[in-house]
Amino acid sequence: MNEDKVYHVPVLLQASVDGMNIRPGGVYVDVTFGGGGHSREILRRMDDTAHLYGFDQDEDAERNIIADPRFTFVRSNFRYLRNFLRYYGCEEVDAILADLGVSSHHFDDSERGFSFRFEGKLDMRMNKRSGLTAADVVNTYAEERLANIFHLYGELKNSRRLASALVKARTRTPIATIDDFLAVVRPLFGREREKKELAKVFQALRIEVNQEMEALKEMLSDATRVLKPGGRLVVITYHSLEDRMVKNLMRAGNTEGRIEKDFFGNVQAPFRLVNNKVVTPDDDEQQRNPRSRSAKLRIAEKN
Ligand SMILES: C[S@@+](CC[C@H](N)C(=O)[O-])C[C@H]1O[C@@H](n2cnc3c(N)ncnc32)[C@H](O)[C@@H]1O
């Protein structure tokens, strides 16, 4: 891999850190540390008595650890947010930032199998020590389950045809590499939309391999419990499924969007929306950083 490449350019940096409302002595969490771009800005705004915990499940992120006594790196999936904070003796926090999905580093490292630009193993695990690879999913899941993944996580119109072609191909020989995989799925897309559609196929597999929706749901539930009253939840999403979950949690207090009312009919929501409209990157940021184009920022305050 290319060591000179920038690990990741942070998205919506100022607006998201503004949303955290950094105060003297506060306790903060960046649950998606990555290249540490957001964490560095949070630390810059913190005083000497404040503390920041940075989570990342990918061991590659460890190379970006910030040497600062006010910072603690936690190499873990953020679905265990509350347990790990407790381990460090922290029961309550003032703000949590989540900048979801994968980093540019994941796409740029040919060995990780996230990008159809490279040859290599069909892997896609953010945590290289976790069991299931994209090849495992493609070679072992039942046809219907594969079709569901492409439909749900990739919003692909030809999800059934994709699943059927993969199942047919794998009975001849296992699909081990990105090239093997592309040889099966590429012919199912027209030339002009090929890149866009392949990006969706890869996104769908990545979400399944990393159990992203399940982890997000658990993290959001933990976040609701550990935030202090007045504490901020700041989330940047990159696709409609995760955005819907975050929106539901912030509006209704659960990821399904179930409105719960008390005896008098008052809505029982644990959050107040700080921005009613989602914040998106301006034209300048979208130009400079094409990855930011699908980003949506939502901010809520705990009641
Ligand atoms: C979009 S990047 C964050 C980039 C970061 N904000 C920056 O400025 O460099 C997302 C990061 O979160 C990590 N990540 C994604 N899902 C995770 C999870 N469930 N638990 C822990 N880390 C996760 C990825 O490994 C990746 O490094």
The ligand as an ORCA input file, in Angstrom:
! r2SCAN-3c Opt
* xyz 0 1
  C     -15.254      7.825      8.296
  S     -13.951      7.147      9.201
  C     -13.686      8.343     10.453
  C     -12.652      9.348     10.110
  C     -12.302     10.303     11.211
  N     -13.420     11.089     11.637
  C     -11.162     11.213     10.756
  O     -11.355     12.434     10.764
  O     -10.109     10.698     10.405
  C     -14.707      5.879     10.135
  C     -13.764      5.130     11.064
  O     -14.568      4.456     12.012
  C     -14.140      3.137     12.145
  N     -15.350      2.358     12.455
  C     -16.405      2.129     11.638
  N     -17.316      1.372     12.270
  C     -16.821      1.148     13.511
  C     -17.318      0.426     14.635
  N     -18.473     -0.229     14.610
  N     -16.568      0.426     15.765
  C     -15.371      1.076     15.808
  N     -14.851      1.737     14.763
  C     -15.567      1.783     13.632
  C     -13.486      2.759     10.848
  O     -12.498      1.775     11.058
  C     -12.892      4.105     10.381
  O     -11.569      4.237     10.787
*
